[in-house]
Amino acid sequence: MKIIAVLIPLSLLFACKRETTQPVPAGDNGVGGRTPSTDVLVTSKEMIICDQKNARIAIIDVANGNKITWEWSPTAAYSTIRTTARSWFSNLSEAKPVYGGKYILTTASGGGVAIINIATREAVWFDYAGGNTHSAEILPDGNVVTASSTGGYLTIFNVDSHLDDGSLKSPKIVFPDVHNVVWDHKNKLLWAAGRNKLKAFSYNMNCKKPELTLKRTYTLPNNGYAHELYPVFGSTTQLWLSSSTQVYRFDTNNGAFTLVKTVTGVKSVSSGPGSFQTIVDITNGRGGAPWRTDRITELNNGHPVYLSTTVGMYKARWRLPSCFSYPANDSYHECH
């Protein structure tokens, strides 16, 4: 089966099917050659960015002049974030598409985590993780796990009611300097990386008493400090991983790290089919803080994919399905 990329100005539609191996156009996977992929129908080419400078999440229509077609601010009335909790969402640090691309899972350095309905721009659930929250993931039962780098810990929240910002949550799961979390649907594992370690945990699927059990531990090459961990588009076995000065692909089947590029300051990596470049957020100090950037570039050649002097970005994601993390036709659900 081949990747199909169709650009139609209609509503977003995704379909994840089986994994195959096939030639991929140059620039698609960041390394060239052959890569695992899935059939996918893409009706738009949209990028989701954390624009910290303007305290918002924005969706950029890359195929239509880089227009901002949607945005979300935690201080807006539509967000349903209560006034006393809005400070939790300072310096938005993650914005990943979930539930078929109809929702965004977001975190912020202020400690907040939320699930946002794109259609209504409402936070359907939010809570406080603390500790400079860098990333979050949806677990199969609907619970949410967060990664907090300051203090170094994971937390699992029981997502069990509308706007429950006092959800039951697990005790802190210690993991020094952890920066990310990714669910592995195929192997039923949660992957997370911090400092020079990449770890895999099993999850007990207990809504009210969630627990993780450590199953595997890998040491990063060159003793690098981990930051980004995100699925390679179309693969059920490959993850992007960035360390202090390198970008790797990690194979969950054999534990191998493959060096893709030596580059410093990579905060996010996101790939896609066909005309979708493998994009990276590399800090350049522009946008009001040293950890931000004013441009999203292509991993292979460094060419700008999106550039604006009015933004200060921290992470960018294509609005595409993740067959690595979620089942096909996944829809919003809570854990009861």
N, C-alpha and C positions, 0 to 999 in steps of 0.2 A: 504494500500500500504506500502511496505517496502522500506527503504533506500537501494539503490544498489550502491556499490562501486566497480568499475572495474578499475584496473590499467593496462593501455595499453600504450606503448611508442609511441603514435601517437599525433596528434594535440589536443589541449584542446577542450572539448565539454561539455556544461552545459545544463541542462534542468530543469526549475522550474515548478512544477505543483501544485496540490492542497495540502492544509495542512491536515495532519492526526495526530492521536495519536497512538503511538506504543512503545514497548520496545526498548531501545537503548543500544548498548554494553557499558560496563563500560568504563568510561573515555571519552565518546563522548560529554556529555553535561556539565560536571563539577559538576553535583549534583547526577547523577545516576537516576534510575527509568525511568519514562515515560516523553516524551517531544514531542512538536509539531515537525513535520518533513515533508519533501517533497521528492518525487522521484527525484533522481539526478543521472546522469551518469557521473562519474569522470574518465578521462583518464590519469590523472597524479596527483601527490601529491606534490604541489609546495607551497613554503612559500615566501612571499614578505617581504623584510626587508628594513628599513631605516638604512643604515650603515653610521652613521655620521663621524666616524673616517676616512673613506676613501671617504667621500663626494660623495656617490652614493646610488642609489636604486639597490638592487640585488634580483634575484629570485633563491631560493635554491631548488634543486630537492631532497627532503627528502627521497624519495623512492629509490634513486640511489646514496647512499654514500654522501649525503649532498653536491653534486656538485653545484657550481655556474654556472648556465646555461645562465644567462642573466644579464646585468647590464646597468645602465643609469647614466651618470654624466652630470650635467648642464654645465660643462666647456668643454665638448667634442664638436667637430664640428658638429657631427650628431644631437645634441640635439636641434638645431635651436634657442637656447636661445642667444640673442645678447650679446656681450661682456659686455656692460655697465649694463646689468641686471643680470649677473651671481651671483653677491654678494647677490641677493635676496634669492638665494637657498642655503645659508649656513645653516648647521645643519638641514638637512631634517627631518621633524617631522611627516609626514603622507604619506602613500603610500597604497591606497586602490584600489582593482580591480573594474572597472566599465565597462559598455557597453559590457556585456557578457564575461568579463575577457580579452578582447582584448586591453583595455586601462588601464592606471593607473592614478588616480587622486592624485596629490602630493602637499604638502605644506612644508614650511620651516620656521624656526625661523627668518631667514633674511627677511621674509615678502612675499616671492614669493608663487604663486599658478600656477599649470600647469596641462594640460591634455596630457598624453604621449601615443603615439601609440606604443604598444609593438613590433609589427612586424618591424617597421622602426626605432624605438627609437627616433623619432622626437616628440618634443612638438608641438602639433597641435594648442595649444592656451596657453598663459601664461599672467600673470599680477601681480600687486603688491597690497597686502592687508595691509602689515605692522603690527606692534604691536605684534610681536612674534606669527605668524600664526601657530596654532596647528592642524587644521583640515579643511576639506572642504567637500562639498557634491554637487552632481549633482541634480538639480531640474528637474521636469518632462518636462519643456519646453526647457531644455538644458542650462539654466543659471546655474551659480555656486555660492554657498554661502560659505563664509569662517568664521572661528572662530579665533579671535585674543585675546589672553589672556592679553597681556600688553595693558592697556587702556580699555580693556573689551568691545569688540563690535563684531557684525556680519556685514558682507558686502555682498551684492548681485551684481555679475558681469553679464553684458549682453554679453554672449558668441556669438558673431555675425559675426566674420570673422577670417580667418586664421592668426595666430600669432598677434592678435590685443592686444598688451600690453598697450593699452590706451583705454580699453573698457569703455563704459558707466557703472556706478555703482551707487548703492543706497547710500543715506546718511548712516552714521554709525548707527547701531541699538544697543543701549547701553545694555550690559549684563556683569556685573562685573566678570572678571576672567574666561570668557567662554573658554572652552577647546575643544569643539566637536560639530559636527552637523550631524544628521542622518535624511534622509527623510523616512517618513512612508507612503508607497504606498497605503495601505489599508484605512487608516484614512485621507489621504491627509493633513498630518501635518509634520512640521519640528520640530524635537526634538533637544534640546541643553541643556548642563549642565555646570554650573559654580558656584564656591564657594559651598554653601549648597543648591542650587536650581536646579531643573530640570524643564524645561519649554517646552511647545508645542505651535507652531505658525502655523497659516494658511498662505497660500501664494496666492497672487492675480493673478498669472500667467500672469502678464503684462511684456513683454520683456523689453520695454523701460523705464517703471516706476514701477519696482518691489517693493513690499511692504510686510512686515510681520505683522500679527496681533496676539497678545498674546491671547491664548485660555485657557491654563491650566498652573498651577504652583504647583509643589510638593517640599516639603522640604526633603532633604536626611536624612536617619536615623542617629542618633548619631551626627547630625550636621557636618557630614564629608565634606571634600573638594573634589569636583568631578574632575575626570580626564578623564577616558575612557568612551565612549559610543559607542556601536557597536552592530549590530544585532546578535542575537543567530541564528546559522545556521539553515535554514529550517523553521523558525518560522515567522509568520506575526504579532505576538503580543508581542514578548519577546526581550528585549535588555539587553546586558551586561552593567554593570555600575561599575566603580571602584571609591572609595573615598580614603581618606587618608590612611585608614587601613583596608578596607573591599572590597570584590568583591560581587556584588549583581546581581540578575536577576530582571528586572523591567517589570511588566505586563502592557501594554498600555491599556488593557481593563478595569482593575479595579484599576490601580494606586498603586498596591502592590509591595513592595520591598522584595525580598526573599534573605536572607543572604546565600551566597555560601561558602565563606571562609574568615577568618580574616588573612590578609596579607598586608604588607606595601610596597609602592613603585611600584604598578602595573600601567604601562603606556599603556598597550594594552592587550586585550583579544580577541581570535579568536577561533571559534569552527567549527566542520565539521562532516561529516557522518562516520560511520564505523570505519576504522583504523585511522581516523584523530583525534588526541588528542585535547583537549581544551588547547591551548597554551597561555602563558602569558609572557610579557616582564616585568621583575622586575629589577629595577635599583640596581646595585651593585658597581658602581664606576669604573668599568673596561671598558677600551676602550677610555680613554683620558678625561673623564668628569664625574662628580658625578652622572649625570642623565642618563648615558648610562649603557649598560650591554654587556657582552661577551657571553651570553647564553640565549636561549629561552627554557622555561621549561613547563612541564605539570602542569596544575592547581591543579589537584587532589593530586599528590604525589611529586611534585617538581623535578621529573626526567628530565634531559636535553633532549630536542628534537633536538636542534642544539647548538653546542658549538664551538667557534673558538676564539683563542687569537689574531687573526689578525683584528677583527672587533670591532666596538663600536656602538651598536644598540640602536635605539629608535623606538619602535613599530614593530610588526610583524603581518602579515595577511596571512591566507590561501588564495590561489588564487581560490576562490569559488564564486558562484553566491549569491546575496542577494535578496531573495524573499520578504524580509521585505521592501526593498527600491525601487526595480526596477521591471518593468514588464518583463515577459518572452520575450526573443529574442530582448531585448533592444539594439539599435545600436546608434552609434555616431550621434548626431544632434545638430544644433545650433539654437539659438532663434532669429527669425526675426520679 
